[in-house]
Amino acid sequence: MLTRGGCPKNMLSIRDALEALEGKWKLLILFSLSSGPKRFKELSKEVNGITDKILSKELKNLEINKLIKREVYDTFPPAVIYSITPHGMSLEKVMDELHLWGLSHRKKIMGK
């Protein structure tokens, strides 16, 4: 049985997951936040190669998907802290497995 855009019903959950995590930055941002809350500039430095514009866009998308939380503190200048939500932390096993698979894949394709 096909649904939404011709996707088989048994693949909808995978499609939803991929849409929430699509792109090359979202999992890296979540991985960075899994070690603790961070400010924007800390994330920008830790997620090497991402532009501020893209980081801002990805953070908004992750927040919409309830994977991260954005807290604004009433200071001067205002402090904004990003942290991973419990829903985001439910991806911890997935991120760990991707990390291990990436190490194995890198060895396989580089012959090391």
N, C-alpha and C positions, 0 to 999 in steps of 0.2 A: 504494500500500500504506500503510495507516494503522498507527501504533504509538502507544505511550504517550499516553494521553488523546486519541486520535483525530488526533494530529498526523501529517501526511504525512512519510514517512521522509526525504525530501529537505530537510525543514525542521527536523529534529531539532537540527542543529548551531547553527542560528540561535536556536532556542528555548533551548538550553543556554547560549549566550552571553548572551541577554537575561536569563535567570534569574540568572546570575552577576553581572550588572551592573544588575539592576533597581533602580528607585527614582531619585530625583533627586539623591542624594548620592554614590553610589559613584564615578562617573566624576570628579566634582569632587575627591574625596579622592585618587584615583589621580593626577589631574593635579597636585595640590599636591605629592604625594610624588615625582612624576617629577623635580622640581627638587632633591631631596635629602631625607635622613632628617629627621624632625621628631618633637617631643614632642607629647603629646596637646593641651596648651594652644595650641601653635603651630598645629596643625591646626584647632582650634576657632576660632581667630581668623581663619585664612586662608579657611576654608570658611564664609563669612559666612551667618548665619541658622540654622545647624545647632545643635541642643541637645546638651548633653553626653551625654544618654541615647541619643539617636539616633546620635551619632558613635561611641559605644562599641559599639553594636549593629552598625553598618555595618563598623567595623574588625574585629570578630570574624568577620563574614561574609566579608569580603575575605581574612582570614587563613585561614579554612576552605577557601576557593577557591584558596589559594596565590598570591594576587595581591600580598599584602603580607607582611612579616615583622615580628614583634613581638619586640624584645629587651629583657630586663630586666637592668639593671646593679646589682650588689650595692653600692649606696651608701646613704647615709642622708640624706634619704629615697630610696627606690629610684627609679632613673631608668628610664623606659620610652621606648624610641625605636622609631618605626615607619618602615619603609622599603619601597620597592617592590621586588618580586622580579624576576628576569629574565622570568618568565612574565607578570608585570604590565606590564613594560616592552614586552612584545610587542604591547601595545595602543597604543603611542605613535603609530603611523601612523593608527589609528582615531581617537584623540583629536585629532590634528592635523586630520584630515579633518572631524570633527564641529565643531571650532573654526571652520574655514573655512566650512563649510556654515551654521553658526549666524550668522556675520557676514553672509553673503549673504541668509539668510532674514530676519534682522532688518531689513536694508535694504529687502527686498521688501515686508514687511508694514508697515513704518513709512514707506515711501515716501522713504527717504533714501539 
